[in-house]
Structures are given as structure tokens and as C-alpha cells.
Amino acid sequence: MSLLAPETTELTPESRSTEFVPVQGGNESTSAEHLLVAAYLLMWAAVFTFIFLTWRKQGRMEERISALDSAIADAKKRS
């Protein structure tokens, strides 16, 4: 296990919030391109799911309205 020598300058909370200090020994394996593509795929999947569910709901609503129209027409014929 290797220990890094502590830096000679003290970082205060104020200086840390305005200074970029890179992380030592980080293992970033996911590129930003893959994250961007994944975000777009999720967004489009959500949009298409919303459209499909709305389309199905609209179809059911049209069936109910036509059933109500026929029931009203039958009631008018009987009276």
C-alpha cells in the first residue's frame, strides 16, 4: 500500500469550493458518450411509452362513448 505525502498547503473549505482538485487514483470506466446515449434511449422509451398508453386509453374512451351513444339512441327509440 503506497501512501502519498500530504500536501504542504492547507485547504480551507472556502478554497476547496473554488479550486479544482483532481481525484487521485480514480477508475472512471464509463465514458460520457455512453451515458449520453443511455439517457437519450431512456428519454425516448419514456416518450413512446407515454404515447402508447395514451393511445390505448383514447381507444377505450372512444369505445365507451360509442356504447353510450348507442344506449342513448336505444333509450330515445323506446320513449
mmCIF file of the N, C-alpha and C atoms, coordinates in Angstrom:
data_MODEL
# 
_entry.id   MODEL 
# 
loop_
_atom_site.group_PDB 
_atom_site.id 
_atom_site.type_symbol 
_atom_site.label_atom_id 
_atom_site.label_alt_id 
_atom_site.label_comp_id 
_atom_site.label_asym_id 
_atom_site.label_entity_id 
_atom_site.label_seq_id 
_atom_site.pdbx_PDB_ins_code 
_atom_site.Cartn_x 
_atom_site.Cartn_y 
_atom_site.Cartn_z 
_atom_site.occupancy 
_atom_site.B_iso_or_equiv 
_atom_site.pdbx_formal_charge 
_atom_site.auth_seq_id 
_atom_site.auth_comp_id 
_atom_site.auth_asym_id 
_atom_site.auth_atom_id 
_atom_site.pdbx_PDB_model_num 
ATOM 1   N N  . MET A 1 1  ? 0.853   -1.170 0.000   1.00 0.00 ? 1  MET A N  1 
ATOM 2   C CA . MET A 1 1  ? 0.000   0.000  0.000   1.00 0.00 ? 1  MET A CA 1 
ATOM 3   C C  . MET A 1 1  ? 0.897   1.230  0.000   1.00 0.00 ? 1  MET A C  1 
ATOM 4   N N  . SER A 1 2  ? 0.701   2.093  -0.974  1.00 0.00 ? 2  SER A N  1 
ATOM 5   C CA . SER A 1 2  ? 1.548   3.275  -1.053  1.00 0.00 ? 2  SER A CA 1 
ATOM 6   C C  . SER A 1 2  ? 0.815   4.464  -0.447  1.00 0.00 ? 2  SER A C  1 
ATOM 7   N N  . LEU A 1 3  ? 1.530   5.213  0.327   1.00 0.00 ? 3  LEU A N  1 
ATOM 8   C CA . LEU A 1 3  ? 0.963   6.403  0.945   1.00 0.00 ? 3  LEU A CA 1 
ATOM 9   C C  . LEU A 1 3  ? 1.515   7.625  0.241   1.00 0.00 ? 3  LEU A C  1 
ATOM 10  N N  . LEU A 1 4  ? 0.637   8.528  -0.079  1.00 0.00 ? 4  LEU A N  1 
ATOM 11  C CA . LEU A 1 4  ? 1.060   9.770  -0.708  1.00 0.00 ? 4  LEU A CA 1 
ATOM 12  C C  . LEU A 1 4  ? 1.436   10.770 0.368   1.00 0.00 ? 4  LEU A C  1 
ATOM 13  N N  . ALA A 1 5  ? 2.433   11.550 0.081   1.00 0.00 ? 5  ALA A N  1 
ATOM 14  C CA . ALA A 1 5  ? 2.863   12.570 1.035   1.00 0.00 ? 5  ALA A CA 1 
ATOM 15  C C  . ALA A 1 5  ? 1.787   13.649 1.104   1.00 0.00 ? 5  ALA A C  1 
ATOM 16  N N  . PRO A 1 6  ? 1.440   14.106 2.286   1.00 0.00 ? 6  PRO A N  1 
ATOM 17  C CA . PRO A 1 6  ? 0.422   15.158 2.394   1.00 0.00 ? 6  PRO A CA 1 
ATOM 18  C C  . PRO A 1 6  ? 0.921   16.446 1.746   1.00 0.00 ? 6  PRO A C  1 
ATOM 19  N N  . GLU A 1 7  ? -0.023  17.153 1.178   1.00 0.00 ? 7  GLU A N  1 
ATOM 20  C CA . GLU A 1 7  ? 0.342   18.414 0.536   1.00 0.00 ? 7  GLU A CA 1 
ATOM 21  C C  . GLU A 1 7  ? 0.733   19.430 1.603   1.00 0.00 ? 7  GLU A C  1 
ATOM 22  N N  . THR A 1 8  ? 1.601   20.331 1.192   1.00 0.00 ? 8  THR A N  1 
ATOM 23  C CA . THR A 1 8  ? 2.119   21.305 2.155   1.00 0.00 ? 8  THR A CA 1 
ATOM 24  C C  . THR A 1 8  ? 1.142   22.452 2.393   1.00 0.00 ? 8  THR A C  1 
ATOM 25  N N  . THR A 1 9  ? 0.227   22.691 1.460   1.00 0.00 ? 9  THR A N  1 
ATOM 26  C CA . THR A 1 9  ? -0.718  23.802 1.638   1.00 0.00 ? 9  THR A CA 1 
ATOM 27  C C  . THR A 1 9  ? -1.996  23.282 2.275   1.00 0.00 ? 9  THR A C  1 
ATOM 28  N N  . GLU A 1 10 ? -2.496  24.041 3.207   1.00 0.00 ? 10 GLU A N  1 
ATOM 29  C CA . GLU A 1 10 ? -3.754  23.704 3.865   1.00 0.00 ? 10 GLU A CA 1 
ATOM 30  C C  . GLU A 1 10 ? -4.910  24.216 3.012   1.00 0.00 ? 10 GLU A C  1 
ATOM 31  N N  . LEU A 1 11 ? -5.901  23.382 2.804   1.00 0.00 ? 11 LEU A N  1 
ATOM 32  C CA . LEU A 1 11 ? -7.085  23.793 2.047   1.00 0.00 ? 11 LEU A CA 1 
ATOM 33  C C  . LEU A 1 11 ? -8.206  24.091 3.036   1.00 0.00 ? 11 LEU A C  1 
ATOM 34  N N  . THR A 1 12 ? -8.699  25.284 2.945   1.00 0.00 ? 12 THR A N  1 
ATOM 35  C CA . THR A 1 12 ? -9.838  25.655 3.772   1.00 0.00 ? 12 THR A CA 1 
ATOM 36  C C  . THR A 1 12 ? -11.111 25.321 3.005   1.00 0.00 ? 12 THR A C  1 
ATOM 37  N N  . PRO A 1 13 ? -12.252 25.244 3.676   1.00 0.00 ? 13 PRO A N  1 
ATOM 38  C CA . PRO A 1 13 ? -13.497 24.972 2.951   1.00 0.00 ? 13 PRO A CA 1 
ATOM 39  C C  . PRO A 1 13 ? -13.777 26.002 1.855   1.00 0.00 ? 13 PRO A C  1 
ATOM 40  N N  . GLU A 1 14 ? -13.406 27.228 2.073   1.00 0.00 ? 14 GLU A N  1 
ATOM 41  C CA . GLU A 1 14 ? -13.643 28.258 1.055   1.00 0.00 ? 14 GLU A CA 1 
ATOM 42  C C  . GLU A 1 14 ? -12.773 28.029 -0.177  1.00 0.00 ? 14 GLU A C  1 
ATOM 43  N N  . SER A 1 15 ? -11.495 27.652 0.023   1.00 0.00 ? 15 SER A N  1 
ATOM 44  C CA . SER A 1 15 ? -10.617 27.458 -1.131  1.00 0.00 ? 15 SER A CA 1 
ATOM 45  C C  . SER A 1 15 ? -10.948 26.161 -1.852  1.00 0.00 ? 15 SER A C  1 
ATOM 46  N N  . ARG A 1 16 ? -11.447 25.150 -1.145  1.00 0.00 ? 16 ARG A N  1 
ATOM 47  C CA . ARG A 1 16 ? -11.815 23.900 -1.804  1.00 0.00 ? 16 ARG A CA 1 
ATOM 48  C C  . ARG A 1 16 ? -13.027 24.084 -2.706  1.00 0.00 ? 16 ARG A C  1 
ATOM 49  N N  . SER A 1 17 ? -13.911 24.984 -2.356  1.00 0.00 ? 17 SER A N  1 
ATOM 50  C CA . SER A 1 17 ? -15.108 25.156 -3.166  1.00 0.00 ? 17 SER A CA 1 
ATOM 51  C C  . SER A 1 17 ? -14.822 25.943 -4.441  1.00 0.00 ? 17 SER A C  1 
ATOM 52  N N  . THR A 1 18 ? -13.698 26.625 -4.529  1.00 0.00 ? 18 THR A N  1 
ATOM 53  C CA . THR A 1 18 ? -13.392 27.398 -5.724  1.00 0.00 ? 18 THR A CA 1 
ATOM 54  C C  . THR A 1 18 ? -12.245 26.814 -6.524  1.00 0.00 ? 18 THR A C  1 
ATOM 55  N N  . GLU A 1 19 ? -11.594 25.797 -6.036  1.00 0.00 ? 19 GLU A N  1 
ATOM 56  C CA . GLU A 1 19 ? -10.450 25.200 -6.706  1.00 0.00 ? 19 GLU A CA 1 
ATOM 57  C C  . GLU A 1 19 ? -10.788 23.816 -7.206  1.00 0.00 ? 19 GLU A C  1 
ATOM 58  N N  . PHE A 1 20 ? -10.271 23.470 -8.388  1.00 0.00 ? 20 PHE A N  1 
ATOM 59  C CA . PHE A 1 20 ? -10.417 22.115 -8.889  1.00 0.00 ? 20 PHE A CA 1 
ATOM 60  C C  . PHE A 1 20 ? -9.262  21.284 -8.380  1.00 0.00 ? 20 PHE A C  1 
ATOM 61  N N  . VAL A 1 21 ? -9.595  20.209 -7.701  1.00 0.00 ? 21 VAL A N  1 
ATOM 62  C CA . VAL A 1 21 ? -8.581  19.282 -7.207  1.00 0.00 ? 21 VAL A CA 1 
ATOM 63  C C  . VAL A 1 21 ? -8.938  17.914 -7.750  1.00 0.00 ? 21 VAL A C  1 
ATOM 64  N N  . PRO A 1 22 ? -8.116  17.361 -8.659  1.00 0.00 ? 22 PRO A N  1 
ATOM 65  C CA . PRO A 1 22 ? -8.459  16.068 -9.248  1.00 0.00 ? 22 PRO A CA 1 
ATOM 66  C C  . PRO A 1 22 ? -8.370  14.942 -8.223  1.00 0.00 ? 22 PRO A C  1 
ATOM 67  N N  . VAL A 1 23 ? -9.177  13.930 -8.424  1.00 0.00 ? 23 VAL A N  1 
ATOM 68  C CA . VAL A 1 23 ? -9.177  12.762 -7.547  1.00 0.00 ? 23 VAL A CA 1 
ATOM 69  C C  . VAL A 1 23 ? -7.993  11.887 -7.919  1.00 0.00 ? 23 VAL A C  1 
ATOM 70  N N  . GLN A 1 24 ? -7.262  11.450 -6.931  1.00 0.00 ? 24 GLN A N  1 
ATOM 71  C CA . GLN A 1 24 ? -6.112  10.597 -7.174  1.00 0.00 ? 24 GLN A CA 1 
ATOM 72  C C  . GLN A 1 24 ? -6.559  9.139  -7.255  1.00 0.00 ? 24 GLN A C  1 
ATOM 73  N N  . GLY A 1 25 ? -6.125  8.446  -8.292  1.00 0.00 ? 25 GLY A N  1 
ATOM 74  C CA . GLY A 1 25 ? -6.380  7.020  -8.409  1.00 0.00 ? 25 GLY A CA 1 
ATOM 75  C C  . GLY A 1 25 ? -7.800  6.639  -8.744  1.00 0.00 ? 25 GLY A C  1 
ATOM 76  N N  . GLY A 1 26 ? -8.560  7.525  -9.372  1.00 0.00 ? 26 GLY A N  1 
ATOM 77  C CA . GLY A 1 26 ? -9.926  7.200  -9.746  1.00 0.00 ? 26 GLY A CA 1 
ATOM 78  C C  . GLY A 1 26 ? -9.962  6.256  -10.939 1.00 0.00 ? 26 GLY A C  1 
ATOM 79  N N  . ASN A 1 27 ? -10.935 5.382  -10.974 1.00 0.00 ? 27 ASN A N  1 
ATOM 80  C CA . ASN A 1 27 ? -11.080 4.438  -12.083 1.00 0.00 ? 27 ASN A CA 1 
ATOM 81  C C  . ASN A 1 27 ? -12.395 4.700  -12.798 1.00 0.00 ? 27 ASN A C  1 
ATOM 82  N N  . GLU A 1 28 ? -12.443 5.734  -13.603 1.00 0.00 ? 28 GLU A N  1 
ATOM 83  C CA . GLU A 1 28 ? -13.625 6.027  -14.397 1.00 0.00 ? 28 GLU A CA 1 
ATOM 84  C C  . GLU A 1 28 ? -13.639 5.092  -15.588 1.00 0.00 ? 28 GLU A C  1 
ATOM 85  N N  . SER A 1 29 ? -14.635 4.245  -15.661 1.00 0.00 ? 29 SER A N  1 
ATOM 86  C CA . SER A 1 29 ? -14.694 3.310  -16.770 1.00 0.00 ? 29 SER A CA 1 
ATOM 87  C C  . SER A 1 29 ? -15.847 3.597  -17.721 1.00 0.00 ? 29 SER A C  1 
ATOM 88  N N  . THR A 1 30 ? -16.789 4.442  -17.339 1.00 0.00 ? 30 THR A N  1 
ATOM 89  C CA . THR A 1 30 ? -17.921 4.774  -18.196 1.00 0.00 ? 30 THR A CA 1 
ATOM 90  C C  . THR A 1 30 ? -17.661 6.115  -18.847 1.00 0.00 ? 30 THR A C  1 
ATOM 91  N N  . SER A 1 31 ? -17.731 6.117  -20.175 1.00 0.00 ? 31 SER A N  1 
ATOM 92  C CA . SER A 1 31 ? -17.486 7.371  -20.869 1.00 0.00 ? 31 SER A CA 1 
ATOM 93  C C  . SER A 1 31 ? -18.762 8.210  -20.898 1.00 0.00 ? 31 SER A C  1 
ATOM 94  N N  . ALA A 1 32 ? -18.601 9.466  -21.128 1.00 0.00 ? 32 ALA A N  1 
ATOM 95  C CA . ALA A 1 32 ? -19.743 10.376 -21.190 1.00 0.00 ? 32 ALA A CA 1 
ATOM 96  C C  . ALA A 1 32 ? -20.619 10.065 -22.396 1.00 0.00 ? 32 ALA A C  1 
ATOM 97  N N  . GLU A 1 33 ? -20.020 9.549  -23.472 1.00 0.00 ? 33 GLU A N  1 
ATOM 98  C CA . GLU A 1 33 ? -20.808 9.212  -24.659 1.00 0.00 ? 33 GLU A CA 1 
ATOM 99  C C  . GLU A 1 33 ? -21.814 8.112  -24.344 1.00 0.00 ? 33 GLU A C  1 
ATOM 100 N N  . HIS A 1 34 ? -21.381 7.102  -23.616 1.00 0.00 ? 34 HIS A N  1 
ATOM 101 C CA . HIS A 1 34 ? -22.287 6.008  -23.265 1.00 0.00 ? 34 HIS A CA 1 
ATOM 102 C C  . HIS A 1 34 ? -23.408 6.499  -22.348 1.00 0.00 ? 34 HIS A C  1 
ATOM 103 N N  . LEU A 1 35 ? -23.072 7.376  -21.431 1.00 0.00 ? 35 LEU A N  1 
ATOM 104 C CA . LEU A 1 35 ? -24.097 7.917  -20.544 1.00 0.00 ? 35 LEU A CA 1 
ATOM 105 C C  . LEU A 1 35 ? -25.103 8.772  -21.312 1.00 0.00 ? 35 LEU A C  1 
ATOM 106 N N  . LEU A 1 36 ? -24.619 9.543  -22.278 1.00 0.00 ? 36 LEU A N  1 
ATOM 107 C CA . LEU A 1 36 ? -25.496 10.378 -23.093 1.00 0.00 ? 36 LEU A CA 1 
ATOM 108 C C  . LEU A 1 36 ? -26.439 9.519  -23.927 1.00 0.00 ? 36 LEU A C  1 
ATOM 109 N N  . VAL A 1 37 ? -25.907 8.478  -24.547 1.00 0.00 ? 37 VAL A N  1 
ATOM 110 C CA . VAL A 1 37 ? -26.739 7.583  -25.354 1.00 0.00 ? 37 VAL A CA 1 
ATOM 111 C C  . VAL A 1 37 ? -27.778 6.894  -24.469 1.00 0.00 ? 37 VAL A C  1 
ATOM 112 N N  . ALA A 1 38 ? -27.376 6.443  -23.296 1.00 0.00 ? 38 ALA A N  1 
ATOM 113 C CA . ALA A 1 38 ? -28.306 5.789  -22.381 1.00 0.00 ? 38 ALA A CA 1 
ATOM 114 C C  . ALA A 1 38 ? -29.405 6.756  -21.940 1.00 0.00 ? 38 ALA A C  1 
ATOM 115 N N  . ALA A 1 39 ? -29.046 8.002  -21.680 1.00 0.00 ? 39 ALA A N  1 
ATOM 116 C CA . ALA A 1 39 ? -30.037 8.994  -21.271 1.00 0.00 ? 39 ALA A CA 1 
ATOM 117 C C  . ALA A 1 39 ? -31.040 9.257  -22.397 1.00 0.00 ? 39 ALA A C  1 
ATOM 118 N N  . TYR A 1 40 ? -30.562 9.382  -23.627 1.00 0.00 ? 40 TYR A N  1 
ATOM 119 C CA . TYR A 1 40 ? -31.463 9.591  -24.750 1.00 0.00 ? 40 TYR A CA 1 
ATOM 120 C C  . TYR A 1 40 ? -32.366 8.374  -24.967 1.00 0.00 ? 40 TYR A C  1 
ATOM 121 N N  . LEU A 1 41 ? -31.817 7.163  -24.841 1.00 0.00 ? 41 LEU A N  1 
ATOM 122 C CA . LEU A 1 41 ? -32.640 5.967  -25.003 1.00 0.00 ? 41 LEU A CA 1 
ATOM 123 C C  . LEU A 1 41 ? -33.731 5.899  -23.950 1.00 0.00 ? 41 LEU A C  1 
ATOM 124 N N  . LEU A 1 42 ? -33.393 6.215  -22.720 1.00 0.00 ? 42 LEU A N  1 
ATOM 125 C CA . LEU A 1 42 ? -34.401 6.218  -21.663 1.00 0.00 ? 42 LEU A CA 1 
ATOM 126 C C  . LEU A 1 42 ? -35.464 7.281  -21.905 1.00 0.00 ? 42 LEU A C  1 
ATOM 127 N N  . MET A 1 43 ? -35.034 8.448  -22.363 1.00 0.00 ? 43 MET A N  1 
ATOM 128 C CA . MET A 1 43 ? -35.987 9.520  -22.625 1.00 0.00 ? 43 MET A CA 1 
ATOM 129 C C  . MET A 1 43 ? -36.943 9.131  -23.749 1.00 0.00 ? 43 MET A C  1 
ATOM 130 N N  . TRP A 1 44 ? -36.429 8.571  -24.851 1.00 0.00 ? 44 TRP A N  1 
ATOM 131 C CA . TRP A 1 44 ? -37.286 8.168  -25.961 1.00 0.00 ? 44 TRP A CA 1 
ATOM 132 C C  . TRP A 1 44 ? -38.186 7.008  -25.571 1.00 0.00 ? 44 TRP A C  1 
ATOM 133 N N  . ALA A 1 45 ? -37.687 6.084  -24.762 1.00 0.00 ? 45 ALA A N  1 
ATOM 134 C CA . ALA A 1 45 ? -38.527 4.982  -24.288 1.00 0.00 ? 45 ALA A CA 1 
ATOM 135 C C  . ALA A 1 45 ? -39.683 5.518  -23.446 1.00 0.00 ? 45 ALA A C  1 
ATOM 136 N N  . ALA A 1 46 ? -39.407 6.501  -22.611 1.00 0.00 ? 46 ALA A N  1 
ATOM 137 C CA . ALA A 1 46 ? -40.461 7.098  -21.795 1.00 0.00 ? 46 ALA A CA 1 
ATOM 138 C C  . ALA A 1 46 ? -41.485 7.821  -22.675 1.00 0.00 ? 46 ALA A C  1 
ATOM 139 N N  . VAL A 1 47 ? -41.027 8.527  -23.685 1.00 0.00 ? 47 VAL A N  1 
ATOM 140 C CA . VAL A 1 47 ? -41.940 9.246  -24.585 1.00 0.00 ? 47 VAL A CA 1 
ATOM 141 C C  . VAL A 1 47 ? -42.829 8.257  -25.341 1.00 0.00 ? 47 VAL A C  1 
ATOM 142 N N  . PHE A 1 48 ? -42.233 7.189  -25.905 1.00 0.00 ? 48 PHE A N  1 
ATOM 143 C CA . PHE A 1 48 ? -43.020 6.213  -26.648 1.00 0.00 ? 48 PHE A CA 1 
ATOM 144 C C  . PHE A 1 48 ? -43.982 5.452  -25.738 1.00 0.00 ? 48 PHE A C  1 
ATOM 145 N N  . THR A 1 49 ? -43.574 5.158  -24.522 1.00 0.00 ? 49 THR A N  1 
ATOM 146 C CA . THR A 1 49 ? -44.471 4.501  -23.567 1.00 0.00 ? 49 THR A CA 1 
ATOM 147 C C  . THR A 1 49 ? -45.649 5.404  -23.245 1.00 0.00 ? 49 THR A C  1 
ATOM 148 N N  . PHE A 1 50 ? -45.388 6.681  -23.019 1.00 0.00 ? 50 PHE A N  1 
ATOM 149 C CA . PHE A 1 50 ? -46.463 7.636  -22.749 1.00 0.00 ? 50 PHE A CA 1 
ATOM 150 C C  . PHE A 1 50 ? -47.431 7.724  -23.923 1.00 0.00 ? 50 PHE A C  1 
ATOM 151 N N  . ILE A 1 51 ? -46.902 7.801  -25.147 1.00 0.00 ? 51 ILE A N  1 
ATOM 152 C CA . ILE A 1 51 ? -47.756 7.891  -26.335 1.00 0.00 ? 51 ILE A CA 1 
ATOM 153 C C  . ILE A 1 51 ? -48.584 6.613  -26.489 1.00 0.00 ? 51 ILE A C  1 
ATOM 154 N N  . PHE A 1 52 ? -47.967 5.447  -26.296 1.00 0.00 ? 52 PHE A N  1 
ATOM 155 C CA . PHE A 1 52 ? -48.691 4.183  -26.436 1.00 0.00 ? 52 PHE A CA 1 
ATOM 156 C C  . PHE A 1 52 ? -49.810 4.066  -25.407 1.00 0.00 ? 52 PHE A C  1 
ATOM 157 N N  . LEU A 1 53 ? -49.516 4.402  -24.150 1.00 0.00 ? 53 LEU A N  1 
ATOM 158 C CA . LEU A 1 53 ? -50.540 4.318  -23.116 1.00 0.00 ? 53 LEU A CA 1 
ATOM 159 C C  . LEU A 1 53 ? -51.679 5.309  -23.363 1.00 0.00 ? 53 LEU A C  1 
ATOM 160 N N  . THR A 1 54 ? -51.350 6.497  -23.845 1.00 0.00 ? 54 THR A N  1 
ATOM 161 C CA . THR A 1 54 ? -52.369 7.490  -24.168 1.00 0.00 ? 54 THR A CA 1 
ATOM 162 C C  . THR A 1 54 ? -53.237 7.012  -25.335 1.00 0.00 ? 54 THR A C  1 
ATOM 163 N N  . TRP A 1 55 ? -52.620 6.392  -26.331 1.00 0.00 ? 55 TRP A N  1 
ATOM 164 C CA . TRP A 1 55 ? -53.335 5.871  -27.493 1.00 0.00 ? 55 TRP A CA 1 
ATOM 165 C C  . TRP A 1 55 ? -54.320 4.781  -27.061 1.00 0.00 ? 55 TRP A C  1 
ATOM 166 N N  . ARG A 1 56 ? -53.871 3.872  -26.184 1.00 0.00 ? 56 ARG A N  1 
ATOM 167 C CA . ARG A 1 56 ? -54.750 2.811  -25.687 1.00 0.00 ? 56 ARG A CA 1 
ATOM 168 C C  . ARG A 1 56 ? -55.917 3.389  -24.888 1.00 0.00 ? 56 ARG A C  1 
ATOM 169 N N  . LYS A 1 57 ? -55.607 4.357  -24.041 1.00 0.00 ? 57 LYS A N  1 
ATOM 170 C CA . LYS A 1 57 ? -56.658 4.975  -23.231 1.00 0.00 ? 57 LYS A CA 1 
ATOM 171 C C  . LYS A 1 57 ? -57.676 5.694  -24.120 1.00 0.00 ? 57 LYS A C  1 
ATOM 172 N N  . GLN A 1 58 ? -57.200 6.341  -25.164 1.00 0.00 ? 58 GLN A N  1 
ATOM 173 C CA . GLN A 1 58 ? -58.089 7.035  -26.104 1.00 0.00 ? 58 GLN A CA 1 
ATOM 174 C C  . GLN A 1 58 ? -58.997 6.024  -26.810 1.00 0.00 ? 58 GLN A C  1 
ATOM 175 N N  . GLY A 1 59 ? -58.453 4.878  -27.176 1.00 0.00 ? 59 GLY A N  1 
ATOM 176 C CA . GLY A 1 59 ? -59.263 3.835  -27.819 1.00 0.00 ? 59 GLY A CA 1 
ATOM 177 C C  . GLY A 1 59 ? -60.360 3.326  -26.906 1.00 0.00 ? 59 GLY A C  1 
ATOM 178 N N  . ARG A 1 60 ? -60.026 3.099  -25.636 1.00 0.00 ? 60 ARG A N  1 
ATOM 179 C CA . ARG A 1 60 ? -61.042 2.652  -24.678 1.00 0.00 ? 60 ARG A CA 1 
ATOM 180 C C  . ARG A 1 60 ? -62.105 3.724  -24.475 1.00 0.00 ? 60 ARG A C  1 
ATOM 181 N N  . MET A 1 61 ? -61.672 4.983  -24.449 1.00 0.00 ? 61 MET A N  1 
ATOM 182 C CA . MET A 1 61 ? -62.620 6.089  -24.268 1.00 0.00 ? 61 MET A CA 1 
ATOM 183 C C  . MET A 1 61 ? -63.571 6.170  -25.458 1.00 0.00 ? 61 MET A C  1 
ATOM 184 N N  . GLU A 1 62 ? -63.069 5.976  -26.675 1.00 0.00 ? 62 GLU A N  1 
ATOM 185 C CA . GLU A 1 62 ? -63.929 6.010  -27.858 1.00 0.00 ? 62 GLU A CA 1 
ATOM 186 C C  . GLU A 1 62 ? -64.929 4.866  -27.842 1.00 0.00 ? 62 GLU A C  1 
ATOM 187 N N  . GLU A 1 63 ? -64.523 3.691  -27.362 1.00 0.00 ? 63 GLU A N  1 
ATOM 188 C CA . GLU A 1 63 ? -65.455 2.565  -27.245 1.00 0.00 ? 63 GLU A CA 1 
ATOM 189 C C  . GLU A 1 63 ? -66.558 2.883  -26.246 1.00 0.00 ? 63 GLU A C  1 
ATOM 190 N N  . ARG A 1 64 ? -66.203 3.473  -25.122 1.00 0.00 ? 64 ARG A N  1 
ATOM 191 C CA . ARG A 1 64 ? -67.208 3.831  -24.111 1.00 0.00 ? 64 ARG A CA 1 
ATOM 192 C C  . ARG A 1 64 ? -68.180 4.881  -24.641 1.00 0.00 ? 64 ARG A C  1 
ATOM 193 N N  . ILE A 1 65 ? -67.667 5.852  -25.383 1.00 0.00 ? 65 ILE A N  1 
ATOM 194 C CA . ILE A 1 65 ? -68.534 6.901  -25.932 1.00 0.00 ? 65 ILE A CA 1 
ATOM 195 C C  . ILE A 1 65 ? -69.489 6.313  -26.959 1.00 0.00 ? 65 ILE A C  1 
ATOM 196 N N  . SER A 1 66 ? -68.995 5.410  -27.812 1.00 0.00 ? 66 SER A N  1 
ATOM 197 C CA . SER A 1 66 ? -69.897 4.802  -28.804 1.00 0.00 ? 66 SER A CA 1 
ATOM 198 C C  . SER A 1 66 ? -70.944 3.926  -28.124 1.00 0.00 ? 66 SER A C  1 
ATOM 199 N N  . ALA A 1 67 ? -70.578 3.235  -27.041 1.00 0.00 ? 67 ALA A N  1 
ATOM 200 C CA . ALA A 1 67 ? -71.555 2.439  -26.294 1.00 0.00 ? 67 ALA A CA 1 
ATOM 201 C C  . ALA A 1 67 ? -72.607 3.347  -25.662 1.00 0.00 ? 67 ALA A C  1 
ATOM 202 N N  . LEU A 1 68 ? -72.168 4.482  -25.123 1.00 0.00 ? 68 LEU A N  1 
ATOM 203 C CA . LEU A 1 68 ? -73.126 5.432  -24.548 1.00 0.00 ? 68 LEU A CA 1 
ATOM 204 C C  . LEU A 1 68 ? -74.036 6.035  -25.617 1.00 0.00 ? 68 LEU A C  1 
ATOM 205 N N  . ASP A 1 69 ? -73.471 6.338  -26.793 1.00 0.00 ? 69 ASP A N  1 
ATOM 206 C CA . ASP A 1 69 ? -74.288 6.871  -27.889 1.00 0.00 ? 69 ASP A CA 1 
ATOM 207 C C  . ASP A 1 69 ? -75.364 5.866  -28.303 1.00 0.00 ? 69 ASP A C  1 
ATOM 208 N N  . SER A 1 70 ? -74.981 4.605  -28.408 1.00 0.00 ? 70 SER A N  1 
ATOM 209 C CA . SER A 1 70 ? -75.980 3.588  -28.793 1.00 0.00 ? 70 SER A CA 1 
ATOM 210 C C  . SER A 1 70 ? -77.018 3.400  -27.692 1.00 0.00 ? 70 SER A C  1 
ATOM 211 N N  . ALA A 1 71 ? -76.602 3.493  -26.419 1.00 0.00 ? 71 ALA A N  1 
ATOM 212 C CA . ALA A 1 71 ? -77.568 3.380  -25.322 1.00 0.00 ? 71 ALA A CA 1 
ATOM 213 C C  . ALA A 1 71 ? -78.545 4.548  -25.328 1.00 0.00 ? 71 ALA A C  1 
ATOM 214 N N  . ILE A 1 72 ? -78.066 5.723  -25.620 1.00 0.00 ? 72 ILE A N  1 
ATOM 215 C CA . ILE A 1 72 ? -78.934 6.906  -25.701 1.00 0.00 ? 72 ILE A CA 1 
ATOM 216 C C  . ILE A 1 72 ? -79.902 6.771  -26.880 1.00 0.00 ? 72 ILE A C  1 
ATOM 217 N N  . ALA A 1 73 ? -79.407 6.274  -28.010 1.00 0.00 ? 73 ALA A N  1 
ATOM 218 C CA . ALA A 1 73 ? -80.267 6.087  -29.176 1.00 0.00 ? 73 ALA A CA 1 
ATOM 219 C C  . ALA A 1 73 ? -81.338 5.054  -28.885 1.00 0.00 ? 73 ALA A C  1 
ATOM 220 N N  . ASP A 1 74 ? -80.975 3.964  -28.196 1.00 0.00 ? 74 ASP A N  1 
ATOM 221 C CA . ASP A 1 74 ? -81.971 2.936  -27.830 1.00 0.00 ? 74 ASP A CA 1 
ATOM 222 C C  . ASP A 1 74 ? -83.008 3.516  -26.863 1.00 0.00 ? 74 ASP A C  1 
ATOM 223 N N  . ALA A 1 75 ? -82.566 4.335  -25.902 1.00 0.00 ? 75 ALA A N  1 
ATOM 224 C CA . ALA A 1 75 ? -83.494 4.932  -24.948 1.00 0.00 ? 75 ALA A CA 1 
ATOM 225 C C  . ALA A 1 75 ? -84.448 5.900  -25.645 1.00 0.00 ? 75 ALA A C  1 
ATOM 226 N N  . LYS A 1 76 ? -83.972 6.621  -26.642 1.00 0.00 ? 76 LYS A N  1 
ATOM 227 C CA . LYS A 1 76 ? -84.840 7.550  -27.370 1.00 0.00 ? 76 LYS A CA 1 
ATOM 228 C C  . LYS A 1 76 ? -85.869 6.780  -28.206 1.00 0.00 ? 76 LYS A C  1 
ATOM 229 N N  . LYS A 1 77 ? -85.491 5.605  -28.754 1.00 0.00 ? 77 LYS A N  1 
ATOM 230 C CA . LYS A 1 77 ? -86.419 4.812  -29.556 1.00 0.00 ? 77 LYS A CA 1 
ATOM 231 C C  . LYS A 1 77 ? -87.539 4.254  -28.683 1.00 0.00 ? 77 LYS A C  1 
ATOM 232 N N  . ARG A 1 78 ? -87.214 3.891  -27.443 1.00 0.00 ? 78 ARG A N  1 
ATOM 233 C CA . ARG A 1 78 ? -88.202 3.313  -26.541 1.00 0.00 ? 78 ARG A CA 1 
ATOM 234 C C  . ARG A 1 78 ? -89.193 4.355  -26.047 1.00 0.00 ? 78 ARG A C  1 
ATOM 235 N N  . SER A 1 79 ? -88.803 5.617  -25.943 1.00 0.00 ? 79 SER A N  1 
ATOM 236 C CA . SER A 1 79 ? -89.712 6.600  -25.389 1.00 0.00 ? 79 SER A CA 1 
ATOM 237 C C  . SER A 1 79 ? -90.635 7.207  -26.399 1.00 0.00 ? 79 SER A C  1 
# 
